[in-house]
């Protein structure tokens, strides 16, 4: 149970740490101090729904086609290796993420944008439904899978709220390309480590 939860947390956190439209928007709202709570909550809840869908959906496929579990696990491990390589590539060409500090939006606009950067973002489905669902196949039993899902969901809530409310403190640090380089290197090694664990359990 603890291993499943820790793996879910580490995988979920590693995936969400990568620069993307969702993170950029949350960072922008945090810098502006506009509707931070609602934006963070919407992004976290949306990802939670996608994570549960991935874990339950992949589990159903595995129950119907037992041999598919090995293929899905291999696919998940392969994706983690590629994702890690992409992070390492970004580390070799680091860039700074900039966000406007000028306030300009209503709550309705912030909510709609938060929904859009999640539900209209194909990477969100790939990371949550696809990758986390595939990684969850490495754990047997409903309790272990539930622990994995809760670990991943906890990482989403922790990250979004820390990013949203900590944006003012993070902005000066991540204005420097070197900070993104260190972060991407860390993500790469976490991804590769999880991939190795998946392959070892086959």
C-alpha positions as CSV (number, residue, x, y, z in Angstrom):
1,X,0.0,0.0,0.0
2,X,2.7,2.5,1.0
3,X,4.8,1.6,-2.0
4,X,1.9,2.0,-4.3
5,X,1.0,5.4,-2.8
6,X,4.6,6.6,-2.9
7,X,4.9,5.5,-6.6
8,X,1.7,7.2,-7.5
9,X,2.8,10.4,-5.7
10,X,6.3,10.4,-7.3
11,X,5.0,9.6,-10.8
12,X,2.2,12.2,-10.6
13,X,4.5,14.9,-9.2
14,X,7.2,14.2,-11.8
15,X,4.6,14.5,-14.7
16,X,3.0,17.7,-13.4
17,X,6.4,19.4,-12.8
18,X,7.1,19.6,-16.5
19,X,6.4,23.0,-18.1
20,X,3.0,23.1,-19.7
21,X,-0.1,25.2,-20.5
22,X,-1.7,24.2,-17.2
23,X,1.3,25.1,-15.0
24,X,1.9,28.3,-16.9
25,X,-1.7,29.5,-16.3
26,X,-1.6,28.6,-12.6
27,X,1.7,30.4,-12.3
28,X,0.3,33.5,-14.0
29,X,-2.8,33.6,-11.7
30,X,-0.5,33.2,-8.7
31,X,1.7,36.1,-9.9
32,X,-1.4,38.2,-10.4
33,X,-3.0,36.9,-7.1
34,X,-6.2,36.5,-9.0
35,X,-8.7,33.7,-8.2
36,X,-5.8,31.5,-7.2
37,X,-7.9,29.1,-5.0
38,X,-10.5,28.4,-7.7
39,X,-7.9,27.9,-10.4
40,X,-5.8,25.5,-8.3
41,X,-8.9,23.6,-7.2
42,X,-10.3,23.2,-10.7
43,X,-7.0,22.0,-12.2
44,X,-6.4,19.5,-9.3
45,X,-10.0,18.1,-9.4
46,X,-9.9,17.8,-13.2
47,X,-6.7,15.9,-13.0
48,X,-8.1,13.7,-10.2
49,X,-11.0,12.7,-12.4
50,X,-8.6,11.8,-15.3
51,X,-6.3,9.8,-12.9
52,X,-9.2,7.8,-11.6
53,X,-10.4,7.2,-15.2
54,X,-7.0,6.0,-16.2
55,X,-6.5,3.6,-13.2
56,X,-10.0,2.2,-13.5
57,X,-10.0,2.1,-17.3
58,X,-6.7,0.4,-17.6
59,X,-7.7,-2.0,-14.8
60,X,-10.8,-3.0,-16.7
61,X,-8.8,-3.7,-19.8
62,X,-6.4,-5.8,-17.8
63,X,-9.3,-7.9,-16.3
64,X,-10.7,-8.6,-19.8
65,X,-7.3,-9.2,-21.4
66,X,-4.8,-10.4,-18.8
67,X,-1.9,-10.6,-21.3
68,X,-2.5,-6.9,-22.1
69,X,-1.2,-6.0,-18.6
70,X,2.4,-6.9,-19.6
71,X,2.1,-4.9,-22.8
72,X,0.7,-1.9,-21.0
73,X,3.4,-2.0,-18.4
74,X,6.0,-2.2,-21.1
75,X,4.4,0.7,-22.9
76,X,4.3,2.7,-19.7
77,X,8.0,2.0,-19.0
78,X,8.9,2.9,-22.6
79,X,7.0,6.2,-22.3
80,X,8.7,7.0,-19.1
81,X,12.1,6.4,-20.7
82,X,11.2,8.7,-23.6
83,X,9.7,11.3,-21.2
84,X,12.9,11.3,-19.2
85,X,14.9,11.7,-22.3
86,X,12.8,14.7,-23.3
87,X,13.3,16.3,-19.9
88,X,17.1,15.7,-20.2
89,X,17.0,17.3,-23.6
90,X,15.2,20.4,-22.2
91,X,17.9,20.5,-19.5
92,X,20.5,20.9,-22.2
93,X,18.5,23.8,-23.7
94,X,16.9,25.5,-20.6
95,X,14.6,28.4,-21.0
96,X,12.7,30.7,-18.6
97,X,9.0,30.6,-18.1
98,X,7.6,34.1,-18.1
99,X,4.2,35.2,-16.8
100,X,2.6,38.6,-17.0
101,X,2.0,40.2,-13.6
102,X,-0.8,42.5,-14.9
103,X,-4.2,41.6,-13.6
104,X,-6.8,41.2,-16.3
105,X,-9.6,38.7,-15.8
106,X,-12.9,37.9,-14.1
107,X,-13.5,34.7,-12.1
108,X,-15.6,33.3,-14.9
109,X,-12.8,33.9,-17.4
110,X,-10.3,32.3,-15.0
111,X,-12.5,29.2,-14.5
112,X,-13.1,28.7,-18.2
113,X,-9.4,29.1,-19.0
114,X,-8.5,26.6,-16.2
115,X,-11.0,24.1,-17.6
116,X,-9.7,24.7,-21.2
117,X,-6.0,24.2,-20.4
118,X,-6.9,20.9,-18.7
119,X,-9.7,19.3,-20.8
120,X,-8.6,20.6,-24.2
121,X,-5.0,19.6,-23.6
122,X,-4.0,16.3,-25.1
123,X,-1.0,16.0,-22.9
124,X,-3.3,15.9,-19.8
125,X,-5.0,12.8,-21.2
126,X,-1.6,11.2,-22.1
127,X,-0.1,11.8,-18.7
128,X,-3.1,11.0,-16.5
129,X,-5.3,8.5,-18.3
130,X,-2.5,6.9,-20.4
131,X,0.7,7.0,-18.4
132,X,-0.6,6.9,-14.8
133,X,-3.1,4.2,-15.9
134,X,-0.3,2.1,-17.4
135,X,1.9,2.5,-14.3
136,X,-0.9,1.4,-12.1
137,X,-1.0,-2.0,-13.8
138,X,2.2,-2.8,-11.9
139,X,0.1,-3.1,-8.7
140,X,-2.3,-5.9,-8.0
141,X,-5.5,-5.6,-6.0
142,X,-8.1,-2.8,-5.6
143,X,-6.5,-1.4,-2.4
144,X,-3.1,-1.1,-4.0
145,X,-4.5,0.6,-7.1
146,X,-6.6,2.9,-5.0
147,X,-3.5,3.8,-3.0
148,X,-1.6,4.5,-6.2
149,X,-4.4,6.8,-7.5
150,X,-4.6,8.6,-4.1
151,X,-0.9,9.2,-4.1
152,X,-1.0,10.6,-7.6
153,X,-4.0,12.8,-6.8
154,X,-2.3,14.1,-3.6
155,X,0.7,15.1,-5.8
156,X,-1.7,17.1,-8.1
157,X,-3.3,19.0,-5.2
158,X,0.0,19.6,-3.5
159,X,1.7,20.9,-6.6
160,X,-1.1,23.2,-7.9
161,X,-1.7,24.9,-4.6
162,X,2.0,25.3,-3.8
163,X,2.6,26.7,-7.3
164,X,-0.4,29.0,-7.2
165,X,0.3,30.4,-3.7
166,X,4.0,30.2,-3.9
167,X,4.3,31.8,-7.4
168,X,5.5,35.1,-6.0
169,X,8.5,33.4,-4.3
170,X,9.1,31.0,-7.2
171,X,9.1,33.6,-10.0
172,X,12.6,35.1,-9.3
173,X,14.1,31.6,-9.1
174,X,12.6,30.2,-12.3
175,X,13.3,33.4,-14.2
176,X,16.8,31.8,-14.5
177,X,17.3,29.1,-17.1
178,X,19.6,27.2,-14.7
179,X,16.7,26.5,-12.3
180,X,14.7,24.8,-15.1
181,X,17.8,22.8,-16.0
182,X,18.1,21.4,-12.5
183,X,14.4,20.6,-12.4
184,X,14.4,18.9,-15.8
185,X,17.4,16.7,-14.8
186,X,15.6,15.7,-11.6
187,X,12.5,14.8,-13.6
188,X,14.5,12.7,-16.0
189,X,16.1,10.6,-13.3
190,X,12.8,10.0,-11.5
191,X,11.2,8.9,-14.8
192,X,14.0,6.5,-15.6
193,X,14.0,5.1,-12.0
194,X,10.2,4.4,-12.2
195,X,10.6,2.8,-15.6
196,X,13.4,0.5,-14.2
197,X,11.1,-0.6,-11.4
198,X,8.2,-1.4,-13.8
199,X,10.5,-3.5,-16.0
200,X,12.0,-5.3,-12.9
201,X,8.5,-6.3,-11.7
202,X,7.5,-8.0,-15.0
